Amino acid sequence: MALSQSYEVTVVGGGLGGITAALALRHKGLRVTVLEQAPELGEVGAGIQTAPNASRILIRLGLRRQLEAIRTEPQDQVRRRWQDGSIIGLTPLGRRVQEEFNAPYWHYHRADLHRTILDACTDPLGPGPAVRILTDSRVVDLDRTNPDRPTAVTQDGARHEADVLIGADGIHSQVRDLIGAEDTLVFSGDMAFRTLIPGDLVRADPATRFLFDRFQSTIWYGPGRHLVHYLIRGGESLNIVGCVPWRDEYGEKTAFAGTTEMLVDAYADWDDRAPAMLSKAKGEITCFPLFHRRRDPNWIDGRVALLGDACHAMLPYQAQGASQAMEDGAVLAEELGAVTRGGIDGALQRYVNRRAQHAGMVQQASFRNQTFYRHLDGPAQQDRDARLGELYDGESDVSYDWLWRGTPLDTADDESFTYRHHH
C-alpha cells in the first residue's frame, strides 16, 4: 500500500489555525505548502490564550519545551463586577487544570506563539517533510478542472496544485468565496479594542498593582459591555481587550486606531481600577468591528475544505477562536494521515462529522455570552451572579469540562500521553 506521505496538501492562510494544521499534517508525513498573502509571516501585538483543549494539541506536536519558555500561567480565572470590582466567580487554573485535563491553561504574546509553531513547521530536523511557506501569495482563483487536484492561483499567476486544499484564511475567507459557500457572516453590533500596557506602569500604580499579586485571567462583567485582561511575557505586558457597542460615528466597519481617551471613556463610570488601568495604554490601540458566522456545517466542496474562522468564526466571548481552529487542524491531520489518495474524500467528510457540531456549539455559546456577560443590573444579573458564585464550571451554554476536553483524538494515543509539570 502506498503510504499517505505520497500526497500533497495546500493550506491557504498562515495564521495560528493554518500553521497548526500544517504542523499536524507534517507529523503525519504529508507534504504541505502554506500560502500566506502577507509579505511576511507574523502576528499582531496582542495576547492569546490556549485552554487545555488547545495546549494538549500543541504539546502532542512536540512543542512543550518551546511553549514553556514563552508562556505565562494564570492561577485562576476571575469574574469581577463592574461597579465595585467585587469577585462574582472564580475558577482555579494552574496545577488543578493540568491534573484534571492533562494539559495546561496558558497565556502568550500572539507573536511568540505563532513563531514557535512556525519554527516547528520549517525545522529541518522535525518529523515528516518540512512545511514549505510562501509569503506574498494571495489566492485569487481556484482551478478545479481536475477535481482530484485542486489548484490555487495566486496574484502573481503562480499555480499551486495539490491533492487537498485547505482554506484557513480567516473570517473573510477568499477560499470560502471561491467555492461559492454561503455568506454566513453576521455583524454582532459590537467592537473590540486591544492593546498592551507595559507591566511596569501597572506595577508602579497603587491602584493597579494588585494585578501582580497573583496572575489571573480576568473578565469584568458590566451593563452592555465587558473588559478582559491578563499578563503576558511573565508580566512584561498587560493584555487588554475591551468589548463595547459599535458606534456609527466610527464610519465603515473596518479596523481603526483608537485613543487612550476612548478606552477610559468607555469605562469611566466603572470601579476606578478599570479606568486607572486603561489610562496607561500608551502604545498601539487597535479597534475592530466584531463579526461572526452563523452555524453552518458545510465545510467541504470536493477536495477543498475549510478550517477555523473560514467556517466557524465566533465572537471572542469564550476565548476559543484559535483553540477551535487548532482542534480542526488536529482532527483533519488525524483523518488525512490515515488514508491514501483514494480515501481523501471520506477523510474530509469524517473531519467535518467530528468537528462541525462541536465547533458550532462553541460558536453558539460565544454568541450567548454576549448577553450573559452584559446584563443590566437587576434580576437577570443577580441570578447570573448567584449561579456563578456557587458553581463555576463555564458560563452560559457549555461546561468547561466539555470544552477543555476538546474533540476526542485517537484514544490509544491519548491514554499514553500525560502532561507532567516540570519546574
C-alpha positions as CSV (number, residue, x, y, z in Angstrom):
1,M,0.0,0.0,0.0
2,A,1.3,3.5,-0.9
3,L,1.9,5.5,2.3
4,S,-0.1,8.7,3.0
5,Q,3.0,10.8,2.6
6,S,2.7,10.3,-1.2
7,Y,0.2,13.1,-1.3
8,E,0.2,16.9,-1.0
9,V,-1.8,19.5,0.9
10,T,-2.0,23.2,0.2
11,V,-3.1,25.3,3.2
12,V,-4.3,28.8,2.4
13,G,-3.6,31.2,5.3
14,G,-0.6,31.3,7.7
15,G,-2.4,32.3,10.9
16,L,-2.4,30.2,14.0
17,G,-5.1,27.8,12.6
18,G,-3.3,27.3,9.3
19,I,0.2,26.7,10.7
20,T,-1.1,24.4,13.4
21,A,-2.9,22.3,10.7
22,A,0.3,22.4,8.6
23,L,2.4,21.1,11.5
24,A,-0.1,18.4,12.4
25,L,-0.2,17.3,8.7
26,R,3.6,17.3,8.6
27,H,3.7,14.9,11.6
28,K,1.5,12.5,9.5
29,G,4.1,12.5,6.7
30,L,2.1,14.7,4.3
31,R,3.8,17.3,2.1
32,V,2.4,20.7,3.0
33,T,2.6,24.1,1.4
34,V,1.3,27.2,3.2
35,L,0.2,30.2,1.1
36,E,0.1,33.4,3.1
37,Q,-1.0,36.7,1.5
38,A,1.0,39.0,3.8
39,P,4.6,39.9,2.7
40,E,5.9,38.4,5.9
41,L,4.5,36.0,8.4
42,G,3.8,37.0,11.9
43,E,1.1,38.1,14.4
44,V,-0.1,41.3,15.8
45,G,0.9,42.7,19.2
46,A,-1.7,41.2,21.5
47,G,-2.2,38.4,23.9
48,I,-3.8,35.0,23.3
49,Q,-4.7,32.0,25.5
50,T,-4.6,28.3,24.9
51,A,-7.1,26.5,27.1
52,P,-6.3,22.8,27.8
53,N,-8.1,21.6,24.6
54,A,-5.5,23.5,22.5
55,S,-2.5,23.2,24.8
56,R,-2.9,19.4,24.6
57,I,-2.7,19.5,20.8
58,L,0.4,21.7,20.7
59,I,2.2,19.6,23.4
60,R,1.4,16.4,21.4
61,L,3.0,18.1,18.4
62,G,6.2,18.2,20.4
63,L,6.1,21.9,21.5
64,R,6.1,21.6,25.2
65,R,9.6,22.8,26.0
66,Q,9.2,25.7,23.5
67,L,5.8,26.7,24.9
68,E,7.1,26.6,28.5
69,A,9.7,29.2,27.5
70,I,7.1,31.7,26.3
71,R,4.0,31.1,28.3
72,T,2.7,32.8,31.4
73,E,0.5,30.7,33.6
74,P,-2.6,32.2,35.2
75,Q,-3.6,30.7,38.6
76,D,-7.3,31.5,38.3
77,Q,-10.0,32.7,36.1
78,V,-11.8,35.6,37.8
79,R,-15.1,37.3,37.1
80,R,-15.5,40.8,38.5
81,R,-18.5,43.1,38.9
82,W,-18.2,46.4,37.0
83,Q,-19.4,48.7,39.8
84,D,-17.0,47.8,42.6
85,G,-14.7,45.1,41.2
86,S,-16.0,42.5,43.6
87,I,-15.4,38.9,42.5
88,I,-18.5,37.1,41.3
89,G,-16.9,33.8,40.2
90,L,-13.5,32.2,40.4
91,T,-12.2,29.1,38.7
92,P,-8.8,27.7,39.8
93,L,-6.4,27.1,36.9
94,G,-2.7,26.4,37.3
95,R,-2.0,22.9,38.6
96,R,-5.6,22.0,39.0
97,V,-6.3,22.2,35.3
98,Q,-3.1,20.3,34.4
99,E,-4.2,17.5,36.7
100,E,-7.8,17.4,35.7
101,F,-7.4,17.9,31.9
102,N,-3.9,16.6,31.4
103,A,-3.0,19.9,29.8
104,P,-2.3,23.5,31.0
105,Y,-4.1,26.8,30.6
106,W,-1.5,29.3,29.3
107,H,-1.3,32.9,28.1
108,Y,1.2,34.2,25.4
109,H,2.1,37.1,23.2
110,R,0.5,36.1,19.9
111,A,3.7,36.7,18.0
112,D,5.6,34.4,20.3
113,L,3.1,31.5,19.9
114,H,2.9,32.0,16.2
115,R,6.7,32.0,15.8
116,T,7.0,28.8,17.9
117,I,4.6,26.8,15.8
118,L,6.0,28.2,12.6
119,D,9.6,27.2,13.6
120,A,8.4,23.7,14.2
121,C,6.8,23.7,10.7
122,T,10.1,24.5,9.0
123,D,12.5,22.8,11.3
124,P,14.6,20.5,9.1
125,L,15.0,18.0,11.9
126,G,11.3,17.7,12.7
127,P,9.2,14.6,11.8
128,G,7.9,14.4,8.3
129,P,8.7,16.7,5.3
130,A,9.3,20.3,6.3
131,V,6.4,22.6,5.5
132,R,7.0,25.0,2.6
133,I,5.9,28.5,3.5
134,L,5.2,31.0,0.7
135,T,4.5,34.6,1.6
136,D,3.1,37.3,-0.6
137,S,0.9,34.6,-2.1
138,R,-2.7,35.9,-2.2
139,V,-5.1,33.3,-3.6
140,V,-7.3,35.0,-6.3
141,D,-8.7,31.9,-8.1
142,L,-9.2,28.1,-7.8
143,D,-8.8,25.9,-10.8
144,R,-10.6,22.7,-10.3
145,T,-10.6,21.4,-13.9
146,N,-9.1,18.3,-12.4
147,P,-11.3,17.7,-9.3
148,D,-8.7,15.4,-7.7
149,R,-6.0,18.1,-7.9
150,P,-7.5,21.5,-6.8
151,T,-5.1,24.3,-7.9
152,A,-4.8,27.6,-6.0
153,V,-3.8,30.5,-8.3
154,T,-2.1,33.4,-6.6
155,Q,-2.0,37.1,-7.6
156,D,1.3,36.7,-9.4
157,G,-0.1,33.9,-11.6
158,A,1.7,31.1,-9.8
159,R,-0.3,27.8,-9.7
160,H,-0.2,25.6,-6.6
161,E,-1.6,22.1,-7.3
162,A,-2.3,19.6,-4.6
163,D,-4.4,16.6,-3.6
164,V,-6.3,18.6,-0.9
165,L,-6.7,22.4,-0.5
166,I,-7.5,23.8,3.0
167,G,-9.0,27.3,3.4
168,A,-7.6,28.5,6.7
169,D,-7.8,32.1,5.6
170,G,-9.8,33.7,8.3
171,I,-13.2,35.3,8.8
172,H,-13.3,37.0,5.4
173,S,-12.0,33.8,3.7
174,Q,-11.3,34.0,0.0
175,V,-11.3,30.3,-0.4
176,R,-14.8,30.2,1.0
177,D,-16.0,32.7,-1.6
178,L,-14.2,30.9,-4.4
179,I,-16.0,27.6,-3.7
180,G,-19.3,29.5,-3.6
181,A,-20.1,28.8,0.0
182,E,-23.0,30.7,1.5
183,D,-22.3,34.1,3.0
184,T,-22.9,33.4,6.7
185,L,-21.3,36.5,8.1
186,V,-23.2,38.4,10.8
187,F,-22.2,41.7,12.4
188,S,-22.5,41.5,16.2
189,G,-23.2,45.2,16.9
190,D,-20.0,45.2,19.0
191,M,-16.5,46.3,18.5
192,A,-13.4,45.2,20.4
193,F,-10.3,47.2,21.2
194,R,-7.0,45.6,22.1
195,T,-3.8,47.0,23.4
196,L,-0.7,46.0,25.5
197,I,0.1,48.1,28.6
198,P,3.7,48.0,29.9
199,G,3.7,45.9,33.1
200,D,6.0,48.3,35.0
201,L,3.4,51.1,34.7
202,V,0.8,48.7,36.1
203,R,3.1,47.7,39.0
204,A,4.1,51.3,39.8
205,D,0.5,52.5,40.4
206,P,-1.0,51.5,43.8
207,A,-4.5,51.4,42.1
208,T,-3.4,48.6,39.7
209,R,-0.5,46.9,41.5
210,F,-2.9,44.2,42.7
211,L,-2.8,42.6,39.3
212,F,0.7,41.3,40.2
213,D,-0.4,39.7,43.5
214,R,-1.4,36.6,41.6
215,F,-1.5,36.1,37.9
216,Q,-5.1,35.7,36.8
217,S,-7.3,35.8,33.7
218,T,-9.9,38.5,34.5
219,I,-13.3,39.4,32.9
220,W,-15.3,42.3,34.3
221,Y,-19.0,42.0,33.6
222,G,-21.0,45.2,33.1
223,P,-24.1,46.6,31.6
224,G,-23.8,46.4,27.8
225,R,-20.0,45.9,27.8
226,H,-17.2,43.9,29.3
227,L,-13.5,44.0,29.8
228,V,-10.8,41.3,29.7
229,H,-7.2,41.4,30.8
230,Y,-4.2,39.2,31.7
231,L,-0.5,39.5,32.0
232,I,1.8,38.0,29.3
233,R,5.6,37.5,28.9
234,G,5.9,37.0,32.6
235,G,4.4,40.3,33.5
236,E,6.2,42.4,30.9
237,S,2.8,43.5,29.4
238,L,-0.8,43.6,30.4
239,N,-3.0,42.4,27.6
240,I,-6.3,44.3,27.4
241,V,-9.4,43.5,25.3
242,G,-12.5,45.6,25.8
243,C,-15.8,44.9,24.0
244,V,-18.3,47.7,23.7
245,P,-21.2,48.6,21.4
246,W,-20.2,49.8,17.9
247,R,-21.0,53.4,17.2
248,D,-22.0,54.7,13.8
249,E,-19.5,57.6,14.1
250,Y,-16.7,55.1,13.6
251,G,-17.6,55.1,9.9
252,E,-17.1,52.0,7.7
253,K,-17.0,48.7,9.6
254,T,-13.2,48.2,9.4
255,A,-10.4,48.3,11.9
256,F,-9.1,51.7,13.0
257,A,-6.7,53.1,15.6
258,G,-8.2,54.0,18.9
259,T,-7.1,56.5,21.6
260,T,-6.4,56.2,25.3
261,E,-9.3,58.7,26.0
262,M,-11.7,56.5,24.1
263,L,-10.8,53.5,26.3
264,V,-11.1,55.4,29.5
265,D,-14.4,57.0,28.5
266,A,-15.9,53.6,27.7
267,Y,-15.4,52.5,31.3
268,A,-15.4,55.9,33.0
269,D,-18.3,55.1,35.4
270,W,-16.9,51.7,36.4
271,D,-14.9,50.8,39.5
272,D,-12.0,53.2,39.4
273,R,-9.4,50.5,38.9
274,A,-10.7,49.9,35.4
275,P,-10.1,53.5,34.1
276,A,-6.8,53.6,36.1
277,M,-5.6,50.6,34.2
278,L,-6.8,51.8,30.8
279,S,-5.3,55.3,31.2
280,K,-1.9,53.6,31.0
281,A,-2.4,52.5,27.4
282,K,0.4,54.3,25.5
283,G,1.1,52.0,22.5
284,E,-0.9,50.9,19.6
285,I,-4.7,50.6,20.3
286,T,-6.5,48.6,17.6
287,C,-10.3,48.8,17.3
288,F,-12.2,46.4,15.1
289,P,-15.9,45.5,14.5
290,L,-16.8,42.0,15.7
291,F,-18.3,39.7,13.1
292,H,-19.1,36.1,13.5
293,R,-20.6,33.4,11.3
294,R,-23.9,31.7,11.9
295,R,-23.6,27.9,12.3
296,D,-23.2,26.1,9.0
297,P,-21.9,22.5,8.7
298,N,-21.0,22.9,5.0
299,W,-17.2,23.0,5.2
300,I,-16.2,21.0,2.2
301,D,-16.6,21.1,-1.6
302,G,-14.9,18.3,-3.4
303,R,-11.3,18.3,-2.2
304,V,-11.4,21.8,-0.8
305,A,-12.1,22.0,3.0
306,L,-12.4,25.0,5.3
307,L,-10.9,25.3,8.8
308,G,-11.1,27.8,11.7
309,D,-12.7,31.2,11.2
310,A,-13.3,30.4,7.5
311,C,-16.1,28.0,8.6
312,H,-16.9,28.8,12.2
313,A,-15.9,32.3,13.1
314,M,-17.1,33.0,16.6
315,L,-17.3,36.1,18.9
316,P,-14.3,36.2,21.3
317,Y,-16.6,35.6,24.2
318,Q,-15.3,32.1,25.1
319,A,-11.7,32.9,24.1
320,Q,-11.8,29.8,21.9
321,G,-11.4,31.1,18.3
322,A,-7.8,30.0,17.9
323,S,-8.2,26.9,20.1
324,Q,-11.1,25.6,18.0
325,A,-9.0,26.2,14.8
326,M,-6.2,24.1,16.4
327,E,-8.7,21.3,17.1
328,D,-9.7,21.4,13.5
329,G,-6.1,21.0,12.4
330,A,-5.5,18.1,14.7
331,V,-8.7,16.2,13.6
332,L,-8.0,17.0,9.9
333,A,-4.5,15.6,10.2
334,E,-5.7,12.5,12.0
335,E,-8.2,11.8,9.2
336,L,-6.0,12.6,6.2
337,G,-3.0,10.9,7.8
338,A,-4.9,7.6,8.0
339,V,-5.7,7.3,4.3
340,T,-4.1,7.1,0.9
341,R,-5.1,9.3,-2.1
342,G,-8.2,7.2,-2.8
343,G,-9.5,7.8,0.7
344,I,-9.3,11.6,0.8
345,D,-13.0,12.3,0.2
346,G,-14.1,10.1,3.0
347,A,-11.4,11.5,5.3
348,L,-12.6,15.1,4.7
349,Q,-16.2,14.0,5.4
350,R,-15.2,12.4,8.7
351,Y,-13.3,15.6,9.6
352,V,-16.5,17.6,9.2
353,N,-18.5,15.0,11.1
354,R,-16.2,15.1,14.0
355,R,-15.8,18.9,14.2
356,A,-18.8,20.8,12.8
357,Q,-21.2,20.2,15.6
358,H,-18.6,20.7,18.3
359,A,-17.3,24.0,16.9
360,G,-20.9,25.0,16.3
361,M,-21.7,24.6,19.9
362,V,-18.8,26.7,20.9
363,Q,-19.9,29.4,18.3
364,Q,-23.3,29.4,19.9
365,A,-22.0,29.6,23.5
366,S,-19.7,32.5,22.5
367,F,-22.7,34.3,21.0
368,R,-24.9,33.7,24.1
369,N,-22.1,35.1,26.3
370,Q,-22.6,38.5,24.5
371,T,-25.9,38.7,26.6
372,F,-24.7,36.7,29.6
373,Y,-21.7,39.0,30.4
374,R,-23.7,42.1,30.0
375,H,-27.0,42.0,31.8
376,L,-28.2,45.4,33.1
377,D,-28.2,45.4,36.9
378,G,-31.4,43.7,38.0
379,P,-32.9,40.2,38.4
380,A,-31.2,38.5,35.5
381,Q,-27.8,39.9,36.6
382,Q,-28.4,38.8,40.2
383,D,-29.4,35.3,39.1
384,R,-26.3,35.0,37.0
385,D,-24.0,36.2,39.8
386,A,-25.6,33.9,42.3
387,R,-25.1,30.9,40.0
388,L,-21.5,31.8,39.2
389,G,-20.8,32.2,42.9
390,E,-21.8,28.7,43.9
391,L,-20.7,26.6,40.9
392,Y,-18.3,27.8,38.4
393,D,-17.9,25.4,35.5
394,G,-18.2,27.5,32.4
395,E,-20.5,30.3,31.5
396,S,-23.7,30.2,29.6
397,D,-24.1,27.1,27.4
398,V,-21.2,24.7,27.7
399,S,-19.3,23.5,30.6
400,Y,-15.5,23.8,30.9
401,D,-15.4,20.1,31.4
402,W,-16.8,19.6,27.9
403,L,-14.9,22.5,26.3
404,W,-11.5,21.8,27.8
405,R,-11.5,18.1,27.0
406,G,-11.9,19.0,23.3
407,T,-12.8,16.8,20.4
408,P,-11.6,13.3,21.3
409,L,-8.5,12.4,19.4
410,D,-7.2,8.8,18.7
411,T,-7.6,7.3,22.1
412,A,-4.8,4.8,22.1
413,D,-2.5,7.7,21.6
414,D,-4.3,9.8,24.2
415,E,-4.1,7.2,27.1
416,S,-0.4,7.0,26.9
417,F,0.0,10.8,26.9
418,T,0.4,12.6,30.2
419,Y,1.3,16.2,30.8
420,R,3.9,16.3,33.5
421,H,4.6,19.6,35.1
422,H,8.3,20.4,35.3
423,H,9.7,23.3,37.3
